[in-house]
């Protein structure tokens, strides 16, 4: 839906007149405050990469683990697929996110900013869902609780530093006004606008959210991406990823995800058996958390994506608002299913005490990690605008209560 946003005072927000989504919030001194948060996150992140995040003491021995220990142990045990996923989501993507954000915010303070800043800033929003520090912290908390039954556990400085990184990144995201950054880039003359051919059709950029009159395939004047009226082959790609996730969901729950061996005895555990073990140990809040994140959320994503794809393929006009909100929910909570994968990584990194206690990853872990990644890719491939294309009804733009009247930009 095409809407014109008015100027926003700090603290005000503009919401979609059709579905209620927040289009923009007015923020005070956005660039300076977000830069301060990003600098703090970088300093803490460097500390987190170098120091141990957890110590385990048992039978007179001490075992320490850094953020790289878990992926290394998984690779040694033949689980290189999970090792890559953990390294990407825990190490690589947060580093790239901080690099891009700091490059743009610091670059704008230079007298002659680099012409690459618009391209870099266009990737900031796309990188964020794959940076999973907060999910790792929750998985570490679950692992910490389970480790206490085996040995004495101490939290290391890296885990505290990661908590600080998480808070700084949340703060940077909360105070950053993306439109203000694009306006600053334009003020420095870094946006090179090419006059598009005559057209009467509006098109919106999936990357930077600019709306303008331009043909499909024309480069976006802000971020440089090719403009598309709709994501190409959105339904086909989403269906393919969904079917792949469904196929792997069965072995992810039937095959064991972890095996804990204590004094030569132990048996493999599936995700459901892990929940039952937590209930038997009177850890009901943790059992509920694992049940929701590892069983309920993946199943909800599969069922929700199936409903949205079927309804969109059939041109169904019903429940458009509910389906739109369901899509936002699926897109937001999908990453939290990685809790079990991160918990397994921490346990494998710390529990390798020979006969006393050893944790081994199971084949179900690879399938489960693949389900999480595939459902996230499926949600990213789906174009929710296709749902509204089925509806021919016209909606009048409802008034958005804001302060100020001068229009700043257009947004869809």
N, C-alpha and C positions, 0 to 999 in steps of 0.2 A: 504494500500500500504506500503510495507516494504521500509524503507529509513534509511540511515546511516547519522547521524548528525555530522558535524565537530565541533571542538572546537570553541566556540563563545567568542569574546571579548565583554566587557561591551558596551551595546547599539546596538549590532548586533542582528539579529533575523534569524531564519531558518523557512522557510515556506514549506508546502507540495507542491510537484511538480505536483500534480494532481488537488487538489481542492483549494489550496492557503491558507489553514488554518495555523495559526502560531503554530509551533511545540514547539519552545523554544525561549526565549529571553535571551541574556546575560546581567547579572546584576552585579553591583559592590557592594561588601560587603553585599550580600543579607541577610544573617542570622542576622547580627547585626541591620541593618536598619529595617527589619521586626519585630524584637524583640522590638525595641524602639516604633514602631507604636502599637504593641499589648499591651505593658505595658500602654501606654497612653490611649488606648481604654478601658482597664480594669478599670483604675482609674475613667474615665468619666462615665463608665457604672454603677459603684457602686453609684455614685452621682445621676445618672438618676433614679435609682430604688428607692431612698429614698425621693427625693424632688418632689413637684408638677410640672406638666408639663404645666398646663394652669389654669387660674383663670377667673371666670365669676362673674360680679357684676350686680345685677338687683333688683329693688324694695327694696333697702335697705339691701339686703342679698348678701353674698359672697359664691360662690361655688368653691371648689378646687378639682382637680382630679390628682391622681398619675397614673402610668402605670397599676396599679392593679384595679383601680376604674371601668373602663369600663368593663373588664371581669366580675367583681363582680356584676355590675348592670345588665349585660346581663343574667347572671346566675339566678338572682332574678326574671327576667321577662320571664324565661322559655327557653331562648336561650342558653342553656349550650353548644350546639355544636359550636356556634361561639365563645363562651368564651374560649373553649379549643383551637380552632384554633389560636385565638389572643395570648393567653398565650404561646403557643408553638412557634409561629413564631416571637413574639416580645420579649419574656423573656427567654424561655428555650433554643432555638437554638442559639441565640447570645452568651449566657453564655457558652454553650457547645463548640461553635466554638472558643471562647477565651481560654477556659480551655485546649482544645486540642493543639491549636497553642502554647500557653505559656508553656505547659508541655513539648513539643518537643524542642522548641528553648532554654528554660532554662535547660532542661535535657542534651542537647548536650554540655553545658558549664561545666557540672560536670565532675569530674575525672573518675567516674564509672557510666555512664548513665544507666538508667533502660532498661531492655530488652523489656519492653512494648512500647517503643517509636515508633518502626515501625508500630505496630498495631494502636496506637493512630493517627499517622500521616496519615495513610491510610483513616481515616474518615474525615479529614479536608475538602477535596474537596467535599465530599458527603453532608456535613452539610451546606455548604455555600448557596446553592439556597433557603434553608428554613429559613435562617436568613434574616428578612425583615425589618430592621430598616429604610432603606431609603424609602421603600414603605409606612411605617407608617408615616414618616415625611411628605410625599406628601399628604397622606390622612388627616393628622392633618391640613395642610395648607388649604385644601378644607373646612374642618370643621370650621376652624378659620374664613374663609370668610363668611360662612353661619351664624355663631354665631353673627357676628357683626350686623346683622339685628335684633337680639333679645335683646342683652345686651352688656355691656362693657366687652371687652375681653383683658386679658393680658397674654402674653407668660411667662411661668414659667421657672426656671433654668433647670429643667429636660429636657425640649425640646431642649434647647441650648446644654446641655451635650450630648443628643442623636445625635445632629448634629456633635459634635466632635467625638463621637464614630463612626459614619458613615464615616467621613473623615479618621480617623485612620485605620479603617478596609479596606477601599479602598486603602490607602497607603500601608498597610501591604501586601495586595494581589498584588499590582502593583510591589513591589520590591522583593517579595518572589520568589526564583527560586527553584521549587520543586525538580528538579534533583540534585541541589546542596545539598539539605537536605538529599536526599537518599544517595548521595556520602559520606556525613559526617557520616551518620548512618553506612554505610559500613566500613568507616575508623575506627570506634569505635568497629568494630567486632560484631555489633548487628544483622546483616543479616545472617541467617543460611541457606546456600544453600545446598539442597539435590540434588544429581546428578539424573536427570530424566532418565527414560528409553529411549533407542535409538528410535528416531523418526526423520523424515525429514520434519515435518510440523511445521511452526512457529505459535505461539499463543501469543496473547497480553492480558495483565491484564487490566480489566476494571477499576480497582481502582488506581493503581500506574503507569500504562502505560508502564510497562516493557515488552519487546518483547524477546522471547527466544524460543528455540526448546524444547517443552515439550508436553506431552499428555494432553487431556482434563481431568479435575479433579485433576491434580497435584497442590500442594500448591505453590503459588507464593513465590519465595525466598525473596522478599522485604517486602510485606505487609501481607503475610500469607493467602490471600484469595484463594479460589479454582479457578484455571484457566478454562475458558470456551472459546471454539472457537467462539461461538456466545451465546448471552443471551438465556437462556432456555425459550421456549414457548413465545418468544418475540411477535410474531404477535397475538397469542391468547390473551395474557394479555393486549396488547395495544388495540385490538378490544373491549374487554370487558369493559375496562375503558372508551374508547371513546363512546360506546353505552350508558353507565351509565351517562356520562357527557351530551350527547345529550338529554337524557330523562329529565334531570334536568334543561337544558337550557331554556326550555319552561316555566315551573313555575317560574324560576328565573326572567324572564322578564314580565310575566303576573301578578304575585302576587306582592303586595306592599312590598317594601324593608324598608320603613320608614314612620312614621306618625308624623307630627309636629302639636301639639295642642297649640294654642295661645288664651287665654281668652275664653276657652271652645269651640273654633271652630278649625276645621282642618280636613283634609281628607288624606287618605293614598296616597303615591306616589310610582310609580314604578321607575325603573332606567331611562326609557325614559322620564317620567314626571319630574324627577329631572333635567335632561338635559334641558328640556323646561323651567323650573323655573329659571335656571341659565341664559338662554338666555333672558328671560323676565326681569331679574334683571340687564341686560347689563354686565353680567360677561362672556363675550364670550370666553376668554382664558380658564377659568375654565370649561365652558360648553364643549369646544373642548376636554380638557383633560379627563373629565369624559366620554364623548362619545367614545373616542378612547380606554381608558383603560377598561371601563365596558361593552361596546357593540361591538366595532370593534375587539379588541384583542381576546376575547373569541370566537367570530364567526370565525375569521381568524384561530385560533388554531384548531377548530373543522373541518373546511374545509380543512386546510392544512394537518392535521393528516389523514383525510379520503383519500385524494389524495395519500399521501405517502403509506398508508397501502394497498390501492387498487392496486397501481402500483407495489408495492413489492410483493403482493400476486400473481399477474399475471405475474411476471417476466419481467416487462417492462424495457427495456434498455434505453429509451429516457429520456432526461432531468435529467440525474443523478446529474450533478453539481448543477442545479437549485434546485433540491429536497434536496440535501445535505445542501445547504445554507439556504433553507427554514426550515429544521429541526433545524439548529443552532439558527435561529431567533425565532422559536416557543419555543425552550428550554430556550432562554434568556429572552423573554418578558412575559412569562406566569405568573410570580409572580406579575407583575405590575397590574394585574386585581384586586388585593386585596385592591386597593385604596378605593373603596366604602365600603368595610367591615371595614377598619380602620376608615374611616370618620364616619360611623355609631357608632362605639365604642366610639369615642371621644364625639359625640353629646349626646349619651345616658348617658355617664359619667357626663356630665356637665349640661345638661338641664333637671332638675327635679324640677321645680319651682311651682308645684301644678297647680292652676288655671291660673297663668300667662303664663307659657310655659312649655311644657313637650314633650320629644321626645321618641317615642315608636318604637322598632324594629318590622319589618314585617316578615311574613313567607318567602317572596322572598329572604331575606338575607341569610337564611340557605341554600336554594337551590343554590344561587349564590356562596357562599363560597365553597359548595361541587363541583360545576363546576370547580372552580379554582384549587382546590386540585386534583380532578380527572384528569384534563388535564395535570397538572404537573407530576402526577404519570404515565400517559399514555406516555408522552414524555420520561420520564426516563426509562420506560419499553421497548421502541422501540429501536432496534439495527440498526443504520443506515448502518452498514456494509452489512446488508442483501440486500440493494438496489444495492450495487456494486457487490454482488455475481451473480446477474443476467447478468452482463456484462462479456463476455469472452475476450474482447479486452485487449491487453497488452499495458501498457503505459510506455514509457521510462522515467526514472527519470530525470527531468530537473535540471540544475545546480542551486544551492542555493548560492547567493553571500554572503559570510561571510569572516571574517578574521581568519586565523589559518587553519591548515590542519589535526591535530591529531584527529582521531575519539574518541568521548567520550562514546557514547552509541547508541543503536538502538531504534527507535521509530516508531510506526505505526500511 
